[in-house]
Amino acid sequence: MGRNEAGQASAPDAAKARALFDYIYGNFKRDPLTKDDVLMGSANAVATLDLRVLDEYLHIQSVQTLNSGLGGSVALHQLCELADKFGVWLHLNVYPFATDKQYIKTARKLVQWYEHFGFKRKDLRMVHGVAMIRAPRDRGNQ
């Protein structure tokens, strides 16, 4: 799912993004503080994700953990697996929660972290955040 006959990732699709959004918000617990975020990950490594359907992408508004560790990675891995299953493109803008002095260094680390999950930069400039996208992967060739 998510590949065309030539083996390339299919084009982003708003209906697929909406289906995944509805699946996640219908099957995962909501953050009791915000009600808009979902809790993803595992019992020992949880993160809150704020997701939206933006054009034909599932847009990741934010990924937050209470303590630094594996929560964000476990949750993002889980989200990427679901995106692959549903054939959905993911989109995000890298905006770290950091002070001005830490912003660029933290943003670069976040870009590298997202690249580990298959996200690609839409633009190489680092101005006020980096837009990144991730095409669904062929589940048979991962």
Protein Blocks (a to p, Z undefined) as FASTA:
>chain_A
ZZafkopacdddfklmmmmmmmmmmmpccdfklomacceddfklccddddddehjbccdf
bacdfbgcjklmmmmmmmmmmmmmnopacdddddddddfklmmmmmmmmmmmmmmnopac
fbfbdcebccdddddddfklZZ
